[in-house]
Amino acid sequence: MPTVAPTLLAIFDHDGVLVDSLAHHQEAWVELGRRSGLPITPQLIHETFGMANPSIFRRLLGESVTDADIARHTETKEECYRDLARGKVALMDGVRDLLDRLTAAGFLLAVGTSGVRANSELTIESCGLAGRFAAIASAEDFTHGKPDPEVFLVAARKAGVEPRHAVVFEDAVYGIQAAKAAGMRAIGVTTTSPAPALYDAGADLVVETLAGFDVEALARDLGRS
């Protein structure tokens, strides 16, 4: 009997991979600090980019911070982000073309993000991507944030694809570590992290942009997994 080719899955981190949202998030953290009096610094924002909000707030406020306080601060910060990003969200260079070529090559598409679902939904609505993703895994879907692999494993499970046949596009060190811990191929994008840091985190390949990405080579690699 002929061998049935496996279903392949491409998982995209949201911030810094699908959309260039760093400036909006930075402004949102600053606004949260202004409203709440929390000691939020540019260094904290940079060092924790890509981490889930609960991890950031525990780093900022200590392990004794309550879940209720985390939820309250998270809601404020993400509302600030959406207010700042609404009407200004744009896909990163090469992303739309890559989504089209991945779909044409038979890949399923997914989003795996530390952010809340409403942020991804804003991007999907604003950028005309409704119906493009087989699965979305967001902060509401997991307990342990990156570098734990849970978010990407959830995305693969929702899409019905084995982790070994999935690839993750990520710009953060924590995200690369999470992808490799999930048993997936990891493609680093140097939006917010330099190439050496992404390779040190375990990236299989690092690119400056997703424009012109070699989908055929990726399909061959994943098909042999």
PyMOL commands that set and color helices and strands:
alter all, ss='L'
color gray80, all
select helices_A, chain A and resi 22-36+42-47+53-61+67-85+95-104+117-126+139-141+150-159+163-165+173-181+195-200+215-223
alter helices_A, ss='H'
color red, helices_A
select strands_A, chain A and resi 9-12+108-112+135-137+166-170+185-189+205-207
alter strands_A, ss='S'
color yellow, strands_A
deselect
rebuild
show_as cartoon
